[in-house]
Amino acid sequence: MATTAKEPHVVIVGGGFGGLNAAKAFRNAPVRVTLIDRTNHHLFQPLLYQVATASLSPADIAVPIRSVFSRQRNVRVLLGDVKRVDLAGKRIDVDDDTIDYDYLILAVGATNNYFGHDEWARFAPALKNLDEALTIRERMLLAFEAAEREDDPAARRRLLTFVVIGGGATGVEMAGAFAELARYILERDFRALDPASSRVLLVEIGPRILQAFPESLSASAEQQLASLGVEVIKGRRFRSIDEQGVEFEDGERLPAATVIWAAGVRGTPLARTLGVELDRIGRVKVAPDCSVPGHPNVFAIGDMAALRDRNGVDVPGLSPAAIQEGRFVARCILGDLKGKPRGQFAYLDKGTMATIGRSRAIAKIGRLKMSGMLAWLAWLVVHVLFLIDYKNRLAVMFSWMWQYITFKRGARLITGHTAPSALPPTAEAAASLRAPRLPARSAATDAPSGSPERAPASVA
């Protein structure tokens, strides 16, 4: 539908689940929509860990935002980084430009939370975007490559030790995927080392993993992780993380070449430019209609919003919640244009689930609790249906079927995405990847060198 400059201008910041569904809800509506994102693609974050562990390629879980709206004529897509929001002037600063709005929907998600130790990010990357996923993938693969060339047993043990910090859904999924890759996928790929000898540890500061789930499902998940060889460490805090590994508060050191952070999220810096009340982790405290208090034409949704719905439920940071909020906010705006009163948001919980590995998962849908194969099949179906693009659905289904039948993963590529200075191995190990001192019997070729905690995935 064509629009004119006289029609209300709705600006949406963020092309995630919330922003995308809000824009879609304005189809055929008498508004102009501008959707701004710092990347050109919508990312299916629940499957991001599968890119990090070489199960899927980036294009399998991402789709260009412009292609999503190619037929929706009242939506304009811009690539840009929103620096500041001027609530009084009803405008936003985008790079070196300024854009005015009548309505503003902020859906910029969250960022990683290192709880005051941002210096750890260099040694323990998190998992929020494709760049981070590719960094983790290359660190993992480079650790195996370095271990293949390492003669010293202690150095090899460090290279083959993988530590995942955070026992929520992202941490559990990452740990299970690491263990599965080492024990089943890479089993025949190396000659001087046994990938199955890898050590995968999941460290949770709390008393149990997956605390968003009932205790029975949490215990089931821990048992399923143990069946893959994952060591679960609970109730321990860290003193430091560096290139050698991690150090606990009691002074014990755990040598590890690859450390992954999956322990928490916080609000983005953009939220702080609003000058409104934020919660303890930097999310915007919004009204029951998702609007920013004192600014009824500005909404915050998804992971950047702290929202208690009309039933007194604290809305979780899940993709279905963001989708529901995006559609609700669009209805509120269209209702304003028709002079109708706004309602209050009510979250519809359709269930939560987390996968641990092949034929291993847990799920809670209403009062129904599932674990093992049945939960895993439910997880597969939900995540395929939840993908935005039909091409992505076919690609993911084919990839998963191929992996299930052959125990092979086709995305184990080292492309030089990771800078050598950011690699987890020691300087000596990193150097060995470029100029290795090979044993006389080896004929190996040189290898190229280069996560708020996400809430558990929810049923669509």
N, C-alpha and C positions, 0 to 999 in steps of 0.2 A: 504494500500500500504506500503510495507516495505521500509525503508530508510537506508541510509548509513551515516557514519560520515562525508563524503565529501560534503554532501548536506547542504545548508544553514540552520543555526539553528535559528528558530524564537521563542523567549521567550515571552509569554503573561502573564502578571501579573494581575490577577483578573478574577473570573469566573462569573461575572455578564452578563448582556445582551450584552455589547460590546465585552468583551473577549470571551464569548462563541460563538458568531456568527463569530468573526474573525477566531477562531480555526476551526469551521465547514467549512468555506470558503476555507480552505487548503486541503480539502478532495481530495485525488488522486493527489496532487501537489508534486513536487520533493523537499520537504523541511522537516526538522525535527521540530516538534512543541513541546515545553514544556509549559504547562499551570500550573501556580502556584496560589494557593489561600490559605488564612489562615483558611478557612473552607472547609469541604469536599462536600459542596452542593451548587447548584445554587438556589438562592432565588427569587421568584416572588414578588418583593417589592410592586407593586401596591395593593396587597391583604394582606399585612402584618398587616394592621390595623384590619382586620377581625380575625386574630389570637389574637391580643391584646384585642379584645372585645368578645372573646369566640364564634365566628361564625364558625371558621375553626380551624383545628389542624395543627401544624407545618408541618407534612408530606404532607398535602394537597397542600402546596404552595412551597415545596422544593423538589429537586431531586438530588441524588448523582451525582457529576460531572463525576466520573469514569464511571457510567452507560451510560451517554450521549455519551461518546467516546469509549465505549467498542468495537465497530466495526471499528473505525477509527484508523488504525494501526500506522499512522505517528504522533499520538498525545500521549504524555506522560503527565500524571497528577501528580503533586506533592502537598502535603500538607505542607505549610510552610509560614513564615512571612518574606516578603522582607524588609530588614532594610535600605538598601542604594543602590543607583545606581551610578556606576562609569562610566560616559559617555566617558571619555578619554580612559579608559581601556577596554571598551565594556564588562562590567561584572556587576553582581548584587550580593549583599550579602543576602543570604537566611538563616536565623537563624545562624548556625555556619558554613555554607558552602558558596562556591562561584561558580557561574554559568556564563560561557561566552556566548555571543550571537553574531549573525550577524545582526539580526533585533530584536528590542524590542518594544512591544506594552504594554503601561501602561493603564490599565482600572480598577483602584482601587476604583473608585467611590468617594464619599465625606463623611465627618463626620459631627457631629452635631455642630452647632454654637450657643454658649450662649453669644456671643457678649461681651467678656471680663469678664463674670461671670460664669466661669466653676464650681464654688462651688454650683451653682444652680442645677447641674446635679444630685446631691444626692437626692434632694427633688422633682425634675421635670424631670423624665426620658424622653428621646426622643424615636424615633421609626425608627431605621435604620437596625436592624437585629433581629433574632429570640430571642436572649437572652433578648433584650429590650422589645420585644412584650410579652414574657412570664412574665417579671417583671411587666409590666403594667397590664396584665390580673390578676395576683395574688394580686396586690395592690387593684385593683378594687373589686375583690371578697372578699378579706379580710376586706375591708371597710364595705361591706354589712354584713358580719358575725359579725364584731364588733358592728355595729349598732343594730343588732338583740338583743344583750346582754346589750345594753346601756340604763340606766334609765334616765339619765340627758338629757333634751330636747336640750340644746345648744350643748352638745357633740355629740348627734345624728345628729343634723343638719350639723355639721362640717364633720362628717363621710359620710354623704349623699350628700356632695357638691363636684362636679367634675369640675375642671377648665382645659380647653384646651387653651393653649397659641399659637396663630398663626392662621390666617384666610385663609391660603392657602388650597389646596386640602386635605392634610393630616389632618389638624385641623378640617375642615368641616366634613370630613368623620368620624373622631373619635368622634366628638361631637354628630353627628347624631346617631352613633352606640351606644354610651353611653345612650342617651335618649331613644332609641328604646328598649334597653336591660332592662332598669329600668321600663319603662311604660308598656311593653307588655310581655316580656319574663319571668321576675321574679315576675310577678304580684301575683301568687298563691304560691310562694315558701317559703314565710316567714310568721310568725304568730304575732310577736310582733312589726313589722314595715310594713309600706306601701312603697314598692320600688318606686311607682309612685310619692311619695313625694320628691324624689331626685331632686336636683338642678344641672343642667348642664349649664355651662357658657362657651362661646367661646369668647376669648379676642383677638382683632386685633388692632395693634398699628396704622395702617393706617386708611384712611377714609371709606374703604369698604372691605368686604371679597372677596376672589377669584378675585384679581385684574388682573389676567391673562386673565380673561373672560370679555366680554362686560358688560357694566353696567346693562343692562336689565337682563342678566342671573345672575349676582351677586345679584340683587334685588330679583329675583325669588328664588335663593338658600336661601337667608335670610328668605323669607316668608315660605319656606318649613321647615327650621329649627325651626321657630317659631311654626309651626303646630305640631311639636314634643315636644314643651315645652323648646327648647334651648334658653337661653338668650344670645344675641349677644351684646358685648361691643366693641365699636370702638373708636379709637383715644386716647387711654390711655396707659401710660407707667408705668413700674414697678420700684419700689425702691428696693424691696427684695423679695426673695422666701425662706421659711423655712418650718420646720415640721408642723407649725400651719396653713400655707396657703400662701397667697400673700399679699403684701402691695404695693399700687399704689403710684405714686410720690406725690400726694396731701395728703398722709398720711392715706387714708382710707385702712382699713384691710379687707380682705375677707377670713374668716376662711374656710379652705378646707383640707380634708385629702388626696385627690388625685389630683395632678397637673401634667399635661402632656405638654411637650414642643414640639411644632411643628412649630417653628418660623424661622428656617433658617439652612443653611448648609455652610460648608467651605471646602477648600481643605485639603487633608490628609497630615500628616507629611512627607510622602514619597516624595511629590512634592517639599518640601523644600530642600531635599538632592540633587536635580538636579543642583542647582546653576544657574537656568535660570529665566527669568522674569515671575512673577506671577501677577495675578490681585488682586484686593483689598480683595477678600475672599480666596486667596491662590490657585486659579486654574492656571494651566500652560497655558500661552498664546501661542497657536500653530499657525502654518502657515495654509494657506487654504487647504493644502493636509494633515492636521492633524499631521504633523511632528513637532518635537521640533526645533525651529530655531537654525541653526548651526549644527544640528545633523540629517541629512536626514534619517538615519537608525533607529531613535527612534520616536515613535508616542505616543501621549496621546489622549485618547478618553473618551467619556461619561462624567460623572459628574466632573471628575478631570481636564477637558479641557475647556478653554475659547476660543471658536471658532466662527469666523464670516465667513460665507460661501461665495461662489463666487457671490452670489446675494446680499451681504451686510446684510444678516439676521444673527442675533446673535442666534446661535443654542441653544435651551432650554435644560434643564436637564431632558429629558424624555427618557423612555426606547426605543421607536422607533427611536429616534435620535441616541442613543448608538448603536442600531442594525445596522442602516445605516452606521454609522462611522466604526464599526467593519468590515463590508463587504467591504466598500470602501478601508480601509487600507490594507486588504488582497489583493485586486486587485492591489493596488499600488506596493506592494512587489512582487507579481507575475509578474507585468509589468516590474519592475526593472530587474528581472532575464531574461526577454526576450528582454531587451534593449529598452523598450517602454517608452515614456515620461509619467509623471504623470499628472493627471487632478487635478481639484480643487473640493472640496466637495460641494455638493448642497443639502440642507436639503429639504425633501419632507414632508410638513406638512399635515398629514391626519386627523387632528382634535384633540380636547381635550375634556375631559369629567370628571365629578366628581359626585359621588353618595352621597346622603344625608341620605337615609334610604329606607325602604320598599316602592317601587313605587315612590320614590323621587330621582331625579337626574337632572343635567343639562348637555348639550353637545353642542359643536360648531364644525361642520364639514363643512369646506369651508364657504359658506354664510348661510348655514342652521343652525338655532338655535333651540334647543329642550329643553323642561323641563318637569318634571313630569314623568308619566308612560312611555311615548315613549322613553325619554332619559334613563330611568332606564333599559328598555328592551335592548336598544342598548348597554348600559354599560355591562350588563350581557353577551351578546353574544360576545362582543369584548374581555372581560377578560377571558372567558372560552377558546376561540380560541387561545389566546395569551400564555396560559400555555404551558410549554415545553413538558410535558409528558402526554400521553393519559390517564394513570391511574389517574393523578392529575385532568384532565378534568372531568372524570367520577365522581370522589370523590367530587369535588366542585359542579358539577351540582346536584348530589344527595343531598348533604348537603343543598344547597340553596332551592331545591324543598321541602325538608322535613321541613325546617324552615318556608317557605312560607305557607305551609298547616297547620302545627301544632303550629306555634309560639313558637318553642322550639329550643334551641341551645345545642348541645351535648358536647361542649368543655369547659364546666365550671368546670375545675379541678384545685384544689390547690395542688401542688405537692411538695412544699418545695423549689421551684426554687429561691424564694426571701429570702434573709437572713433577720432575724428579725431586725437587726440593720438598714436595709434599708427601712423598712416599713413606709408608710406615716402617720399612726395614731400616736398620742402622745405615750410616753413611757407607760403611764397608759393604754391606749387602746390596745397597742401591747401586754402588759402583760396580759390583760384580755382575749386575744385569747388563752393564754396558761394555765392560772389559773383564769378563770372568776368567778366573784361574781354574781351568777345568782339569779334572784328573786325566791322566794319560789314556785311560780306557774309554773316556767319554767322547762322543762325536756330536754333542748337542750344538745347536745353532744359537746364535745370540738372539735374545728376545727384545722386541721394541719396548722402550720405557715410556712411560707417559710424561630427625626425626625425633612437639609435644608429643612427646609420645603421642602418636596418633591413637585416637580412641578405636576400640574394636570395630571392624567392619560391620555394617548393619544390613539387614535385609531390605531390599529396595521396596 
